[in-house]
């Protein structure tokens, strides 16, 4: 699956917007259970597939830097920690939006010597990975939407089709070679996936696997991935409930279970409402709202706004026990629902509140954090809590109601800080009154205790 530019002062340091305090906010009881531990957090990220980085590279250097800050900076942006890369499968010379393969032509059959092509660019993704590393990003998840067409029964990287049995080993070798090419650039890919939405036939790059077929291929690729030092990921199903069949099939096979380190699913066909049937870490590896317009709103009932994304993230973390959340696109052009709309004609970009919905979580909940137990006496207040590796505690308060609430028993140690993200604020500091905080309606209030 695939308002004007905010001025620098707003983007780089979101100001505190003075708001009138409600005459009488309802009190809420929140219980943070430090002794109750759930999943470990691997991080938050975006996809850079389908050559979207070419749009960013077409902007002036200062605009490029601003976008990078919005994605990766811990002070100015979302502090993202995972990039999902697209492994291309199309011939050379294809237009933008189609990813070129490292072996664009049939080498002469599945047992013929491979004829790989590497320019050090990889659809502009190498540039983005090197930029992300300067911010401390360490997780790079490379995922294949399809094998090249000559390896498939339909002869096309697009429109579904299946991997021919005689090409299984060559396709596995091909994926490992992709990781080796990145090593030559001084980059270690940490995760590797061989399929994207194997239960969905798309007009763009796509390839079908049943759960049983995915298990069989895992046994081919798994030993190679382990030897290459990369975590094997499966299976990026079209929906979260649909992903359960793939996880169950892997868990039922002792050999496949040995090789698959991370279980993944998307949230298009079905949202995240419960965990996948595995004890391995699970990632919500792709989702973005539908629609046909560019929307920057925080809360407009469009199902494309910031509140929609915030609720999706909350539910993935608390209902699905996911260890990572990867939004579909960090940036794109036209009527996109990406975080950022790139306008190459005017050499600028625009930012949606969707980005700040992610930032309210990703800036503070860092890789290595552990989710804690958390409950609220108000059904409209979605609460989650995390203990970071540095000992800091993060409490996320997503108020889906239309009234402000007051929590007057914040318990922690040392310094406490609070931030609000809503229609007028983008992770903006707000005051704490002793152990009390006002929780704005239709907003995310983030509390950090150190």
N, C-alpha and C positions, 0 to 999 in steps of 0.2 A: 504494500500500500504506500501506497505512496500518498495616523493623522498627520498627519505630517510627522516628520522625524523629530523625536523628542530632543529638546536642546540638551547640550552636554551636561549642564548642571543637574537636570532632572534625572538623566540616565546614570550619571556617575555617582552622585550622592543624593539619593531621594530625600527630599526635605520633610521635616516634620510638619504636617498640616494641622493647624490649630482647629480643634473641633469642640463644639459646645458639649459639655458633659450632660448626660441625661439626668433628669430630675431625680429619678429613682430607678436605677437598674436592678433587675432581679438578681438575687444572690444565687450562686450555683456552687454545688459541692463537687470537687474533683479529687479523685483518689489516685495517686501515683504509687504503684506497687513495685518498689525497687527490687524486691526479691523474686518477682515474676519475670522471667526472661523468655523472649521469643527469638526471632531470627536475627542473624548478624547481617548488617548492611554492607553490600558491595559498592553501591553508589547510585548516581543518577546521571542520565546522559541523553544524547540525541543521535540521530542517524545522519550520516553525511553521504549516503548512497545517491545514485543516479546523477552524479556530477554536479550537485548543488554548490560545491565549493568553487566551481568555475564562476558562479555569479559573484561570490565574495571577492575573488581575485580580480574581477573586472572593475572593482571600485577603487577610488583613490586610497593610498596607504593609510591615511588617517581614519577613513571609514572602516577599512579592514580591521584596524586595531580596536576601534570602538566595538565592533561586533565580537571580536575575540574576547574583549573585556566583559561584554554582556554574557557570553557563554561561560567563561572560565574564571573570571576574577572573583576572589573571595570577598572583596570590598565593594566592587562596582557591579557585579552581576550575579549569576546563578551558581558559580563555583562547580560546574559540572565536572564529573570525574570519570565518565565513560564515553567513548566514541564508538559507534557502530558503523563499520565500514561495509561497503558493497563489493563483493568479488564479481567482477565482470564476466560476461559470457558471450558478448556480441563481437562480430568481425570488426576489423579496423575500418575507419572511415564513416562509421555510423554517426548520426547527429546527436546533439545534446539530448540528455535524458536517457541515453542508452549507454550502458557500461561496457567498455572494451575489454576483451578477454586477454589473459597472458599467453594464451595459445589460440589465436583467432582463426587459424585454419587447421583442418584435419591433417595430422602428421603422416597419415597413410594407414591408419587403423589403430586398434587398441594396443597392439603389441609393437608398433613401430616406434623408433626413437622419438621422443618428444621434441617439438620445435617451439620452445617458449620464446616470448618476446617481452623484454622488460626495459622501459625507458626511464624508470625512477620516478615516474609521475603518478601512475595508477589513477587515472581519472581525477587528478588534482588532490587525491587523498593523502599522499605522502606529505605534501606541503601543510595540510591541516593537522596531521598527526604531530609533525615537528613543532608547529605553533602551539598545540595543546600541551606538549611536554614541557614547554617553558613555564607553564602555569602549575606544573606538578601532576598532570594527568598521567596515569599509569595503565589504565585498563583500555585495551583496544580490541574490540570484538569484531572480527571479520566474518561476514556471512554471505553465502552464495544463494542467489535467487534461483539459479538454474545452472546446470552444466552447459557447455557449448552445444549448439544444435546438432553437430555431427555425432555427439555421444548419445542422442536421444531417439526414441522411436518415431517422433514426428518431424525430425530433421530441423527443428527450430528451437532457439533458446526461449522463445515466447510461446504463449498459448498452451501451457501445460505440457503434456507429454511426459514420458517416463525415461529414466536412465536405462539404456540397454544393458543387459546382464554382462555382456562381454567387455563393457567399458567401465565396470565398477572399479577395478584396480587402477586403471589409468586416471579415472576421476579422483580417486583418493590421492594418488601421486600428485596430480594437478593442484589440489588444495594445499598439500604440504609444500609444494614448490612455491606457491603464493606466499606462504609464511616465510620461506627461506629468502625470497626476494626482499621482503621487509627487513630481514636480518642484515642483508647487504647494505641497507640504508641506515643501519644502526638502530632499528626499531624492533622491539619484541612484541609480536601479537600475543595477547594473553588468552583469547578465546577464539574458537574456530567453529563455524556452523556450515553444514552442507546443504541445508534446505531452508526455504522461507515459504511459509503457508503451503505446505505440501498437500493440503486438503482444499485448495482453491485454484481454479484455472483462471489466470489473468492474461490479458492481451499483451502485457509486457513480459519481461523475463519471469518465468515460472516453471515449476516442475513438480510432478505429483509423486508422493510416496504414501502408501498405506502405513499404519503403525507397524505392521509386520515387516514391510519392505524397509522401513527406516531402521528397525532393529537389525536386519541383515546387513545393511550398509555400515552401521555403527561397528560391526565386528570386523569390517575391512579397514575402515578409517581409524578406529580407536587405537590400535597398537602404533600406527604411524604418528598420530597426534601426540601420544604419550612420549614417544622417542624424540619428537620435535620440541617437546616442552611447552605444549599449548593445550589448554583445557578444551575438551570436546563438548559442544553444546548441541542440544536437540530439544524441540523440533519446530519451534516458531509457528505453531498452528494458528489458523485464522481467528480462532476464538479461544477464550480461556477454558471454558467447559470442554471444548473440542480437544484442547491440548491434553486433557486428562487421559484420553485413550492412548496417546503416544507415551506419556509418562508411565502409565500402567503397563504397557507392553515392554518398555525398557526394564522396569523394575521386576517384571516376571521372568526375565532372562538373565541368569547370573553373569554371563559374559558381557552382555550389553550394559548391564548395570555397572559393571566394573569400569567401563570406558567413559560413560557420560557423566561429566562432572557438574554440569548446570542444566537444569530443565527450564525451557522457555515457552512462552505462549504470548499471543497477541490478544487484543480486547475489542475486536471489531464484531465478530459474529456473536460474542457473548462477553460481558464485562467480568472483572475479577470480583467474585463474591465468596470464594472459599479457596483453600490451598490445593495445589496439585498433589497427587498421591505419591509423594517421594520425600525422603529425608534429606535429599540434596538441596543446595541452594536453588531457588527459583527466581527467574527474572521475567517481569513484564517487559518484553523486549521490543514491542512496537504498538503504539496507538496514537491516533490524532483524530480530532472531531471531524465529522463530515460537513458538507455544505459546499456552496459555490460562490462565496463572497469572502473578501478579506475583512476580518472583524478584529478590532482592537479592544473591545469592551471588557470590563471586569464582570459585570452582572446584568445581562439583558435578556435572559431566558432563551437565548438562541441555541444553546447547547454547544456553542463554539467559544464561549467566554472563559474568563479566568476562573470563575467559580466552578464551572464544569470540570476543568482540568484539576483544580485543587481537590475536588471530591473524588475524582478518579485516582489521584495519587494516594489520598488518605485511605481509600477502600483497598487499593492494592497492598498497601503496607499492613493494614489492620485486619482485613478480612482474608486476604490471600497470602499473608505472611511472606510477601516477596522481598528478596534481598536487593533487587535493583529495579529501577523504573526508567525506561528509555522512551522518550517521546519520539514520534515519527520523524519530523524534520526540524532541524534547528533554524534553517532559512530556506526560502524558495522565492519564486516570482509570481506575479499575477494574483489571482483570487485564491491564495493559499491560506491554509490554517496552520502554517508553521509558526514558530515563535517570532520570526523576523521576516518581513517582506523586503526583498532586495529590488530596488528600482534602478536598473543599470542605465536606462535612458536618461535619468536625471542625476545619476551618480550619487544616490543616497539610499536610505533604507528606513523602514518603519517598524515599530516594536509593538507587539500585542501584549496585553495583560496576561496572556497564557504563560509567557516567559516568567513573569513575576510570581505566578502561582507556583511554578516549579521552584523558583529561587527561595521562596519562603520555607521550603523544605530542604533543598539541596545545599544551600549555603551553610546551614547549621548542622544537619545530620550528615556526618562525615563517614567515609569508608572505614569499616571496623567498628562502627557503633552497634549497639545491641538494643532491640526494642524491648521496652518494659511494659508491664501491665498498666493500664490506665482506664478509668471509667469516669463518667459524668452523670450528675443527677438530672441534667437537661437533655432530653432526647435529640434536640436540635443542635447540640454542641458535640461535634466529633473530636475526640481527644486521642492523641497518640504521644508517647514519650520514649526517649532514647537516651542511652548512656554512651557518650563518645569514648574512644580509647584514651583520650587525655583526661578523663574523669568528669568532664562537663556534662550536664544534663540538659536536654532540649525537650521542651513541652510545646506541642503544636495544638492550637485551639482553633478549629474550623467552625465558626458560628454560622450555621445555615439558616438560622432564624432571623426575624426582622426586628428583634429587640436586643438592646445591649444587655450584657450580663456583668456581674461583679463576682470575682473570686478573691476572697480576702484571707486566704490561708496558704499562700505560697510557701512551700517548705524547701529549703535547700541549704547550701553552704556557701560562704563567701559572697561574691558580687552577683547580682541578678540584673539582667537587661531584658527589655521587651521591645518587640517590633510589630508593626501592623502592615498588612498588605490588603488593599481594597481599591475602590474606584479612584481615590485621590492619593494613595500612598503605595510606594513600591519598597517593601522591606524597610520602612521608616521607623526610627527610634520613637518610642513613646514612654512617658514617665510611669514609674511605679510608685505607689504611695505606701511605703512600708512593705507589708506583705500582701497588698491589695492591688489588683489590676482590673481595669475596665475592658471587657471583651466586646469590641465593636460588632454590630450585626453585619451579616453578609460579608465576612472578612476572615482573614487568618491572623491570629495573634500568636507570635512566636516568643517564648520565654526561654532564656538561656541562663542556667545557674552554674556558677564556677566556684 
